[in-house]
Amino acid sequence: MNDPISALITPAGSSAIAVIRISGFKALEIVAGYFDNPDKLLKARSHSIVFGTFKDETGIPLDEVLISVFRAPHSYTGEDVAEINCHGNPLIAERILGVLLLKSRLANPGEFTLRAYLNSKLDLSRAEAVNDLIQAGSSKASMAALMQVKGYLSRHLESLLDELADARLRCELAIDFADQDLPQIDTNDLRRRILEIRQRACALYEEGSHARKLREGIRICLAGAPNAGKSSLFNAFLKQNRAIVTPQPGTTRDYLEESFSLEGYPVVLLDTAGIRESQDSIEREGIKRSLELMHGADIILYLYEEDAPDFPEELGNLQDKVIFAASKADMRPLAKLPQGHIPVSALSPDGLKLISKSILERMQMPDNILERPMVTNARHLAALQRSIAALDMALGALDMDAGFEFVASDLIQASSALEDILGVVPTEDLLGRIFENFCIGK
């Protein structure tokens, strides 16, 4: 799978420059065939840049370009790669790409990164993080993705796999030499080793909930009675008039959803319909959705403008994730607020400071979270769960003295689950599902 592929790797539209990448068999020779100084390009060292004119198939000049040369295996894909930097007129970029497609094909979504993985330039977890880095919606999310691209998680998993291999080897030696007059394996030491591996895997899984929020965003649901100031606060957080605000209660019938960055953390903010008894079928449906969103939120920001919130009894089990906020604080005395309730105002310059601080505290993100290996997506978390379950089985087999062959089998299952994260033995279907979400050109 090294047939030449080409794609525009910069966003579509007018810009100062555009970049077209070609990778694969004879990629440099293909580009040289349309370059005014082919010998200079073909003799260029890897990681060098050549200036010249790119021509179409009839020899008509298309643009003056800079061509970056990357020779296999020292390139992003591990193949010969050329990146053509032309002026950012979309017509020019399209004509250059069209010429390259005469002798190559258009890259599929994520195919350059897929080839990097297949050529062992990246493991699967690092390849997935490339897309996370592109899609990151906040500074913390982009830093988390970058750490994964740099291999923080991969090295941690490889260390766990080494320890699992050592424990499994001890079991297999005990099986192979069981009939010989040799000292028996120390089962207490083996149990300690497996427990330590399990503790590290559990710590990685538990922190995964925080890491996943960095990737997907912390879901904050604005809830409360009609006309409690939810839409005004929604607009204040976003710094734009996204939601309709009127004195009439019940304006919001459905929910609104927008993303923004809060102190570098990605937040998904939901403005929901006011909760009250209503005879209007449309409003009742909106209230039903509000209750569902409150259940699925990480934090519920419950607004009220009376002396105390009228919190629905049926949501009593959600109290742990609720922040009560007395809205329109610029219009009320604050001394009588219940303990732990936060004053908030969409109009006051400092009206969002306290509530923002409370949200950040409720997130409970460790201060050094970006310095640790992190599991940031559901596939990785599921694999970790399988690994931990297999380790539990291994410990159970030891406790029941079931035999080292059963312990070794469970340790193989634990290793296999971790290898799934790294993509040691991937399936074609798994690779298809992962890379179909990438953009063309990456």
Salt bridges, closest charged atoms under 4 A:
ASP3 OD2 - ARG105 NE 2.65
ASP3 OD1 - ARG115 NH2 2.80
ASP63 OD1 - HIS87 ND1 2.89
GLU79 OE1 - ARG115 NH1 3.09
GLU83 OE2 - ARG21 NE 2.92
GLU111 OE2 - ARG105 NH2 2.53
GLU111 OE2 - ARG115 NH2 3.58
GLU128 OE1 - ARG379 NH2 2.65
GLU128 OE1 - HIS380 NE2 2.83
ASP132 OD1 - ARG215 NE 2.93
GLU163 OE2 - ARG200 NH1 2.44
ASP166 OD2 - ARG170 NE 3.08
ASP166 OD2 - ARG193 NH1 3.14
GLU172 OE2 - ARG168 NE 3.63
ASP189 OD2 - ARG170 NH1 3.87
ASP189 OD1 - ARG192 NH2 2.57
ASP189 OD2 - ARG193 NE 2.77
GLU196 OE2 - ARG192 NH1 3.05
GLU207 OE2 - ARG372 NH1 1.92
GLU216 OE2 - ARG212 NE 2.81
GLU216 OE2 - ARG215 NH1 3.87
ASP254 OD2 - ARG289 NH1 3.06
GLU257 OE1 - ARG219 NH2 3.88
GLU258 OE2 - ARG242 NE 2.55
ASP280 OD1 - ARG253 NH1 3.44
GLU283 OE2 - ARG276 NE 2.76
GLU285 OE2 - ARG289 NE 3.47
GLU305 OE1 - LYS328 NZ 2.98
ASP350 OD1 - LYS353 NZ 3.31
ASP392 OD1 - ARG198 NE 2.43
ASP399 OD1 - ARG191 NE 2.87
ASP420 OD2 - ARG386 NH2 2.89
ASP429 OD2 - ARG433 NE 3.10
